[in-house]
Every structure is written in C-alpha cells, then in structure tokens.
Amino acid sequence: MTSPLRDVNLIKTDIPPILVQAVNNPYARSGQRGCAALRKDIGDLNEVLGDDFDERSPERGSDGNDRKTAYGVVASVVSDVIPMRSWIRKLSGAERRDREVQEAIAAGIARRSYLKGVGQARGCKPPAAPRAIAGTRPAVKP
C-alpha cells in the first residue's frame, strides 16, 4: 500500500494535461471542428477517466462495480485505521493535493458531458454523442 507515502505527500498523483485543461475551462469551444474531433477529445477523456455511463464495458458486474472500485474501498478502509491520519494529511499538503485531483476529475467529467452534448446537437454518432442506455428512451429524438 502506498497510502502512508501519499499521506505525507511523498507520492503525488499527477494530473493528466487533458484534465488540467478541463479545470481551466470545461466548457471551452475551441477545437470542436466536427464529429471526428469530438470523438477524439471524448476518447482522450475516456482514457483518463474510464468509461462514461453510456459506454460501460461488459467486464463490469451487474452492480456497476469493477475490481478497481472494490480495491479502492478496501484501501480506504485500511488507511482510515492509521492514527492521526487526518492531521498528517493536512500538515503535509496531501489533503490539498487530493482535493486538486478530485476537482480535476470532476472538471474532466463535466468536459466529457459537455462535448457529448455538443456532439448530440450536431447530430454526431456515439461516442461523440451520448449512447442510448438499454431500457431507456433518449431525451431528444435523434
């Protein structure tokens, strides 16, 4: 486990450049020339963030969880047992870095959603637009 090293800010999670751009402006209109450009940008975000809700892979369980998620829960439970952990994280700056990473992830999700909305408005096909999820009707007729 690397949690203790992250707690004292010795191991830092790098924020990918595409998420840094999303933090700066998740609704930027530059570079949206057409469906192919949207598809590429959304694909790049998927590589960093994982699949969007409408692109879930068959490897996921019926409950929507995969092994990485389950591992994250176990790691969280184990690291919560460390005494004085919250103070160590605050003093070392690790807590602030975690907030920055979470903000970048949220901005990346907002960016991907925005790009899919632009793609849908332009009549693009998935993944440059939302894919209908089985058992639901699209909100807007294609």
Secondary structure, 3 states (H helix, E strand, C coil): CCHHHHHCCCCCCCCCHHHHHHHHCCCCCCCCCCHHHHHHHHHHHHHHHCCCHHHCCCCCCCCCCCHHHHHHHHHHHHHCCCCCHHHHHHHHCHHHHHHHHHHHHHHHHHHHHHHHHHHHHCCCCCCCCCCCCCCCCCCCCC
